[in-house]
Every structure is written in C-alpha cells, then in structure tokens.
Amino acid sequence: MHSVVERELELNLVLSPEHRIAVPARLGYLTGDPYAVHVTFHVDREQPVHWTFARDLLVEGVFRPCGQGDVRVWPTKAQGRDVVLMALSSPDGDALLEAPAAQVSAWLERTLRVVPPGTESERLGLDDELTELLAQ
C-alpha cells in the first residue's frame, strides 16, 4: 500500500524584486515514487503545470543552495520572511518561485517520517520484481 503526503500552499512567482504574483500550488510525495517530490502549480491555464524533481534536492535546498540545470533551490529572506527559492527552467520558459520555508520544511519532515532517508529503495519493490522475473 502506498501513502501520499500532500500540502496545499501559496507560492509567489517572482517577476522582479518588487513584483510577485501568488500561485496556488500542491506539494506531493508518493511512497511508490520515494525519490521524487511533485509540485503542481495552478496557473491561469486549462491544465495545471506539474514539476517532478528529487526529494533530496528540496531537502538540501532548504538549508543551502543546490541543484543545477533545470532545478535549483536555495534558502533566503524575502520581505523579512524565511523563504525557499526554486528556479525552474524548461524549453517553455523559466520561473523563479518563492515558497514559505516553514511550510516547506514541515511538509518535508512529514515525508521523511513516512520514508526515512536511505530507505527509499525498500519502497520500490525491486527485490520482489527481480525474484518474480527470475522465477519465470
């Protein structure tokens, strides 16, 4: 049986140092996909925008800058608040999103209790699948 850990929150799309737009989002973690986090952005489009990246990247990014390429994450302060910035890059464009650090950290702690670091591979069921494959 797989578990899901979700959190609705409001992110800010940073357009400039002075201008931000609120973006409703959902953080999702599935124990059946234990290495990844899923972020769904509800923007003014017919379909929401989905991003998936490594849970470890987000965990590290709460404390220090990390990532390269399509996803970079780092902590900072914005308007006197602790936030986590996520820079996302795709062929469709780039986005800089600001998330409340306390809410992201609390959600990450829940995911780490459900699947502690270092135990992710146990959730994949690879041993069972390999045994079944070899039995054929």
C-alpha positions, 0 to 999 in steps of 0.5 A: 500500500502506498501513502501520499503526503500532500500540502496545499500552499501559496507560492509567489512567482517572482517577476522582479524584486518588487513584483510577485504574483501568488500561485496556488500550488500542491506539494506531493510525495508518493511512497511508490515514487520515494525519490521524487517530490511533485509540485503542481502549480495552478496557473491561469491555464486549462491544465495545471503545470506539474514539476517532478524533481528529487526529494533530496534536492528540496531537502538540501535546498532548504538549508543551502543552495543546490541543484543545477540545470533545470532545478535549483533551490536555495534558502533566503529572506524575502520581505523579512520572511524565511523563504525557499527559492526554486528556479525552474527552467524548461524549453517553455520558459523559466520561473523563479518561485518563492515558497514559505520555508516553514511550510516547506520544511514541515511538509518535508519532515512529514515525508521523511517520517513516512520514508526515512532517508536511505530507505527509499529503495525498500519502497520500490519493490525491486527485490520482489520484481527481480525474484518474480522475473527470475522465477519465470 
